[in-house]
């Protein structure tokens, strides 16, 4: 169970690092519920406030390397806890 947990965490960190390597900026658009007084034929506005996230320059390589180390650690778990 611990091996699968650490392997999943390592793979997740490596995927997140690859995503940070491929993007410069991420814009999250939050949706607000439509106002209660809209007409039935009127299309409700779905745009709300936006949040922009810019990953720092060190983030992609740090996430990739930490993920690789955690994956390598997960491969050694069965040999370390043998009875």
DSSP file (Angstrom, degrees, kcal/mol; ACC not computed):
  #  RESIDUE AA STRUCTURE BP1 BP2  ACC     N-H-->O    O-->H-N    N-H-->O    O-->H-N    TCO  KAPPA ALPHA  PHI   PSI    X-CA   Y-CA   Z-CA
    1    1 A X     >        0   0    0      0, 0.0     4,-2.0     0, 0.0     5,-0.1   0.000 360.0 360.0 360.0 -42.5    0.0    0.0    0.0
    2    2 A X  H  >  +     0   0    0      1,-0.2     4,-2.6     2,-0.2     5,-0.3   0.869 360.0  55.6 -66.2 -35.0    2.8    2.4    0.8
    3    3 A X  H  > S+     0   0    0      1,-0.2     4,-2.2     2,-0.2    -1,-0.2   0.933 109.1  45.8 -63.2 -45.0    4.5    1.7   -2.4
    4    4 A X  H  > S+     0   0    0      2,-0.2     4,-2.3     1,-0.2    -1,-0.2   0.880 112.3  52.4 -65.5 -37.9    1.5    2.6   -4.5
    5    5 A X  H  X S+     0   0    0     -4,-2.0     4,-2.2     2,-0.2    -2,-0.2   0.950 112.9  42.2 -63.4 -49.7    0.9    5.7   -2.4
    6    6 A X  H  X S+     0   0    0     -4,-2.6     4,-2.3     1,-0.2    -2,-0.2   0.854 113.5  53.1 -68.7 -33.5    4.5    7.0   -2.9
    7    7 A X  H  X S+     0   0    0     -4,-2.2     4,-2.5    -5,-0.3    -1,-0.2   0.913 109.9  48.4 -65.3 -41.6    4.5    6.0   -6.6
    8    8 A X  H  X S+     0   0    0     -4,-2.3     4,-2.3     2,-0.2    -2,-0.2   0.904 111.9  49.1 -64.9 -41.4    1.2    8.0   -7.1
    9    9 A X  H  X S+     0   0    0     -4,-2.2     4,-2.3     2,-0.2    -2,-0.2   0.916 112.4  48.7 -63.9 -42.4    2.6   11.0   -5.4
   10   10 A X  H  X S+     0   0    0     -4,-2.3     4,-2.1     2,-0.2    -2,-0.2   0.913 112.3  46.8 -64.1 -44.1    5.8   10.9   -7.4
   11   11 A X  H  X S+     0   0    0     -4,-2.5     4,-2.4     2,-0.2     5,-0.2   0.901 111.4  52.5 -65.5 -40.0    4.0   10.5  -10.7
   12   12 A X  H  X S+     0   0    0     -4,-2.3     4,-2.5     1,-0.2    -2,-0.2   0.914 109.5  49.1 -62.2 -42.6    1.7   13.4   -9.8
   13   13 A X  H  X S+     0   0    0     -4,-2.3     4,-2.2     1,-0.2    -1,-0.2   0.894 111.5  49.2 -64.3 -39.2    4.7   15.6   -9.0
   14   14 A X  H  X S+     0   0    0     -4,-2.1     4,-2.1     2,-0.2    -2,-0.2   0.900 111.7  48.0 -68.8 -38.7    6.3   14.8  -12.3
   15   15 A X  H  X S+     0   0    0     -4,-2.4     4,-2.2     2,-0.2    -2,-0.2   0.914 112.0  49.9 -66.4 -41.7    3.1   15.5  -14.3
   16   16 A X  H  X S+     0   0    0     -4,-2.5     4,-2.2     1,-0.2    -2,-0.2   0.885 110.1  51.2 -63.4 -38.1    2.7   18.8  -12.4
   17   17 A X  H  X S+     0   0    0     -4,-2.2     4,-1.7     2,-0.2    -1,-0.2   0.894 109.3  49.9 -64.8 -40.6    6.3   19.7  -13.2
   18   18 A X  H  X S+     0   0    0     -4,-2.1     4,-1.3     2,-0.2    -2,-0.2   0.882 110.4  50.7 -65.1 -37.8    5.8   18.9  -16.9
   19   19 A X  H  X S+     0   0    0     -4,-2.2     4,-0.9     1,-0.2     3,-0.3   0.912 110.1  49.0 -65.9 -41.2    2.7   21.1  -16.9
   20   20 A X  H  < S+     0   0    0     -4,-2.2     3,-0.2     1,-0.2    -1,-0.2   0.824 108.4  55.2 -66.3 -30.0    4.5   24.0  -15.3
   21   21 A X  H  < S+     0   0    0     -4,-1.7    -1,-0.2     1,-0.2    -2,-0.2   0.808 109.7  47.0 -70.3 -29.2    7.3   23.5  -17.9
   22   22 A X  H  < S+     0   0    0     -4,-1.3     2,-0.3    -3,-0.3    -1,-0.2   0.591 107.3  58.2 -91.9 -11.7    4.8   23.9  -20.7
   23   23 A X     <  -     0   0    0     -4,-0.9     3,-0.1    -3,-0.2    32,-0.1  -0.883  51.1-165.0-121.5 151.6    2.8   27.0  -19.6
   24   24 A X  S    S+     0   0    0      1,-0.4     2,-0.3    -2,-0.3    31,-0.2   0.782  80.7   4.3 -95.1 -37.1    3.8   30.5  -18.8
   25   25 A X        -     0   0    0     29,-0.2     2,-0.4     2,-0.0    -1,-0.4  -0.996  59.6-149.9-152.5 143.1    0.6   31.6  -17.0
   26   26 A X  E     -A   53   0A   0     27,-3.0    27,-3.3    -2,-0.3     2,-0.6  -0.969  10.5-158.5-117.6 130.3   -2.7   29.9  -16.0
   27   27 A X  E     -A   52   0A   0     -2,-0.4     2,-0.6    25,-0.2    25,-0.2  -0.943   3.7-160.7-111.6 120.2   -5.9   31.9  -15.8
   28   28 A X  E     -A   51   0A   0     23,-3.3    23,-2.4    -2,-0.6     2,-0.7  -0.880   4.1-158.1 -99.6 123.2   -8.6   30.5  -13.6
   29   29 A X  E     -A   50   0A   0     -2,-0.6     2,-0.4    21,-0.2    21,-0.2  -0.901   8.8-152.8-103.2 117.3  -12.1   31.9  -14.3
   30   30 A X        -     0   0    0     19,-2.4    18,-0.7    -2,-0.7     2,-0.4  -0.716   9.0-139.5 -91.0 137.4  -14.5   31.6  -11.4
   31   31 A X        -     0   0    0     -2,-0.4     2,-0.3    16,-0.1    16,-0.1  -0.781  10.7-157.8 -99.5 138.9  -18.2   31.3  -12.1
   32   32 A X        -     0   0    0     -2,-0.4     3,-0.1    14,-0.3     2,-0.0  -0.829  32.1 -97.6-108.0 151.7  -20.8   33.0  -10.1
   33   33 A X        -     0   0    0     -2,-0.3     3,-0.1     1,-0.1    12,-0.1  -0.385  49.3 -99.1 -65.4 147.4  -24.4   31.9   -9.9
   34   34 A X        -     0   0    0      1,-0.1    -1,-0.1    10,-0.1    12,-0.1  -0.312  45.0 -95.5 -65.8 150.6  -26.7   33.8  -12.3
   35   35 A X    >   -     0   0    0      1,-0.1     3,-0.8    10,-0.1    -1,-0.1  -0.327  30.3-122.2 -64.2 150.5  -28.7   36.6  -10.7
   36   36 A X  T 3  S+     0   0    0      1,-0.2    -1,-0.1    -3,-0.1    -2,-0.1   0.651 103.0  64.2 -71.4 -13.9  -32.3   35.6   -9.7
   37   37 A X  T 3  S+     0   0    0      2,-0.0    -1,-0.2     0, 0.0     2,-0.2  -0.129  70.6 133.4-104.0  38.3  -34.0   38.3  -11.9
   38   38 A X    <   -     0   0    0     -3,-0.8     2,-0.1     1,-0.1     6,-0.1  -0.618  57.3-117.3 -86.5 148.3  -32.9   37.1  -15.3
   39   39 A X    >   -     0   0    0     -2,-0.2     3,-0.6     1,-0.1    -1,-0.1  -0.486  23.8-117.4 -77.1 153.3  -35.4   36.8  -18.2
   40   40 A X  T 3  S+     0   0    0      1,-0.2    -1,-0.1    -2,-0.1    -2,-0.0   0.821 114.7  44.9 -64.2 -29.7  -36.0   33.3  -19.6
   41   41 A X  T 3  S+     0   0    0      2,-0.1     2,-0.4     0, 0.0    -1,-0.2   0.620  94.9  93.5 -88.3 -12.7  -34.7   34.3  -23.0
   42   42 A X  S <  S-     0   0    0     -3,-0.6     2,-0.5     1,-0.0    -4,-0.0  -0.647  77.7-127.6 -84.1 132.9  -31.7   36.1  -21.7
   43   43 A X        -     0   0    0     -2,-0.4    -2,-0.1     1,-0.1    -4,-0.1  -0.669  28.5-120.9 -79.6 126.5  -28.5   34.1  -21.5
   44   44 A X        -     0   0    0     -2,-0.5     2,-0.4     1,-0.1   -10,-0.1  -0.360  24.2-112.7 -68.9 146.5  -27.0   34.3  -17.9
   45   45 A X        -     0   0    0      1,-0.1   -13,-0.1   -12,-0.1   -10,-0.1  -0.631  30.9-177.1 -77.2 131.8  -23.5   35.7  -17.6
   46   46 A X        +     0   0    0     -2,-0.4     2,-0.4   -15,-0.1   -14,-0.3   0.452  47.2 104.8-110.7  -3.0  -21.1   33.1  -16.4
   47   47 A X        +     0   0    0    -16,-0.1     2,-0.2     1,-0.0   -16,-0.1  -0.650  40.9 160.9 -83.9 134.1  -17.9   35.1  -16.2
   48   48 A X        -     0   0    0    -18,-0.7   -17,-0.1    -2,-0.4    -2,-0.1  -0.371  49.0 -33.4-124.9-154.4  -16.8   36.0  -12.7
   49   49 A X        -     0   0    0     -2,-0.2   -19,-2.4   -20,-0.1     2,-0.3  -0.340  59.7-138.5 -68.4 152.9  -13.5   37.2  -11.2
   50   50 A X  E     -A   29   0A   0    -21,-0.2     2,-0.4    -3,-0.1   -21,-0.2  -0.851  10.2-159.8-114.2 149.2  -10.3   35.8  -12.7
   51   51 A X  E     -A   28   0A   0    -23,-2.4   -23,-3.3    -2,-0.3     2,-0.5  -0.994   8.2-154.9-128.9 126.3   -7.2   34.6  -10.9
   52   52 A X  E     -A   27   0A   0     -2,-0.4     2,-0.5   -25,-0.2   -25,-0.2  -0.872   6.9-167.0-105.5 131.1   -3.9   34.5  -12.8
   53   53 A X  E     -A   26   0A   0    -27,-3.3   -27,-3.0    -2,-0.5     2,-0.5  -0.972   3.9-172.5-119.0 124.5   -1.2   32.1  -11.6
   54   54 A X        -     0   0    0     -2,-0.5   -29,-0.2   -29,-0.2     2,-0.1  -0.960  21.3-136.9-115.6 113.3    2.4   32.3  -12.9
   55   55 A X        -     0   0    0     -2,-0.5     5,-0.0   -31,-0.2    -2,-0.0  -0.454  26.5-112.1 -69.0 139.5    4.7   29.5  -11.8
   56   56 A X    >>  -     0   0    0     -2,-0.1     3,-0.9     1,-0.1     4,-0.6  -0.207  27.9-107.0 -65.1 163.7    8.2   30.6  -10.7
   57   57 A X  T 34 S+     0   0    0      1,-0.2     4,-0.4     2,-0.1     3,-0.2   0.778 117.8  51.0 -64.9 -27.3   11.1   29.6  -12.8
   58   58 A X  T 3> S+     0   0    0      1,-0.2     4,-1.9     2,-0.1    -1,-0.2   0.651  90.3  82.2 -85.2 -15.1   12.4   27.0  -10.3
   59   59 A X  H <> S+     0   0    0     -3,-0.9     4,-2.6     1,-0.2     5,-0.3   0.904  85.8  50.3 -63.3 -48.1    9.0   25.2  -10.0
   60   60 A X  H  X S+     0   0    0     -4,-0.6     4,-2.3     1,-0.2    -1,-0.2   0.936 115.8  40.8 -59.8 -46.5    9.1   22.9  -13.1
   61   61 A X  H  > S+     0   0    0     -4,-0.4     4,-2.3     2,-0.2    -1,-0.2   0.853 115.4  51.3 -72.3 -33.4   12.5   21.4  -12.5
   62   62 A X  H  X S+     0   0    0     -4,-1.9     4,-2.5     2,-0.2     5,-0.2   0.923 112.1  46.3 -67.4 -43.1   12.0   21.1   -8.7
   63   63 A X  H  X S+     0   0    0     -4,-2.6     4,-2.3    -5,-0.2    -2,-0.2   0.906 113.4  49.6 -66.1 -40.7    8.7   19.3   -9.1
   64   64 A X  H  X S+     0   0    0     -4,-2.3     4,-2.1    -5,-0.3    -2,-0.2   0.930 114.2  44.1 -63.1 -45.1   10.2   17.0  -11.8
   65   65 A X  H  X S+     0   0    0     -4,-2.3     4,-2.2     2,-0.2    -2,-0.2   0.907 114.1  48.7 -70.3 -40.3   13.3   16.1   -9.7
   66   66 A X  H  X S+     0   0    0     -4,-2.5     4,-2.4     1,-0.2    -1,-0.2   0.907 111.6  50.9 -64.0 -40.3   11.3   15.6   -6.4
   67   67 A X  H  X S+     0   0    0     -4,-2.3     4,-2.2    -5,-0.2    -2,-0.2   0.892 109.9  49.7 -63.3 -39.5    8.8   13.4   -8.3
   68   68 A X  H  X S+     0   0    0     -4,-2.1     4,-2.4     2,-0.2    -2,-0.2   0.907 111.1  48.9 -66.1 -41.1   11.6   11.3   -9.7
   69   69 A X  H  X S+     0   0    0     -4,-2.2     4,-2.2     2,-0.2    -2,-0.2   0.901 111.6  49.1 -65.5 -40.2   13.2   10.9   -6.3
   70   70 A X  H  X S+     0   0    0     -4,-2.4     4,-2.1     2,-0.2    -1,-0.2   0.892 110.8  50.7 -67.9 -38.1    9.9    9.9   -4.7
   71   71 A X  H  X S+     0   0    0     -4,-2.2     4,-1.3     2,-0.2    -2,-0.2   0.927 110.9  48.4 -63.4 -44.0    9.3    7.3   -7.6
   72   72 A X  H  X S+     0   0    0     -4,-2.4     4,-0.7     1,-0.2    -2,-0.2   0.881 110.4  52.2 -62.9 -37.1   12.8    5.8   -7.0
   73   73 A X  H >X S+     0   0    0     -4,-2.2     3,-0.8     1,-0.2     4,-0.7   0.887 104.6  56.3 -64.1 -38.5   12.1    5.7   -3.3
   74   74 A X  H 3< S+     0   0    0     -4,-2.1     4,-0.5     1,-0.3     3,-0.5   0.817 102.0  56.6 -65.9 -28.0    8.8    3.8   -3.9
   75   75 A X  H 3< S+     0   0    0     -4,-1.3     4,-0.3     1,-0.2    -1,-0.3   0.738 107.0  49.2 -74.4 -20.8   10.7    1.1   -5.9
   76   76 A X  H <X S+     0   0    0     -3,-0.8     4,-1.4    -4,-0.7    -1,-0.2   0.538  87.0  87.8 -93.6  -7.2   12.9    0.4   -2.8
   77   77 A X  H  X S+     0   0    0     -4,-0.7     4,-1.6    -3,-0.5     3,-0.4   0.919  83.7  53.0 -61.3 -46.2   10.1    0.1   -0.3
   78   78 A X  H  4 S+     0   0    0     -4,-0.5    -1,-0.2     1,-0.2    -2,-0.1   0.872 110.9  46.9 -61.3 -34.4    9.5   -3.6   -0.8
   79   79 A X  H >4 S+     0   0    0     -4,-0.3     3,-0.5    -3,-0.2    -1,-0.2   0.780 110.4  53.2 -77.1 -24.6   13.1   -4.6   -0.2
   80   80 A X  H 3< S+     0   0    0     -4,-1.4    -1,-0.2    -3,-0.4    -2,-0.2   0.817 112.9  41.6 -79.6 -29.1   13.4   -2.4    2.9
   81   81 A X  T 3< S+     0   0    0     -4,-1.6    -1,-0.2     2,-0.0    -2,-0.2   0.106  79.8 132.4-108.2  22.2   10.4   -3.8    4.7
   82   82 A X    <         0   0    0     -3,-0.5    -3,-0.0     1,-0.1    -4,-0.0  -0.480 360.0 360.0 -71.2 144.9   10.9   -7.5    3.9
   83   83 A X              0   0    0     -2,-0.1    -1,-0.1     0, 0.0    -3,-0.0   0.426 360.0 360.0 -96.6 360.0   10.5   -9.8    7.0
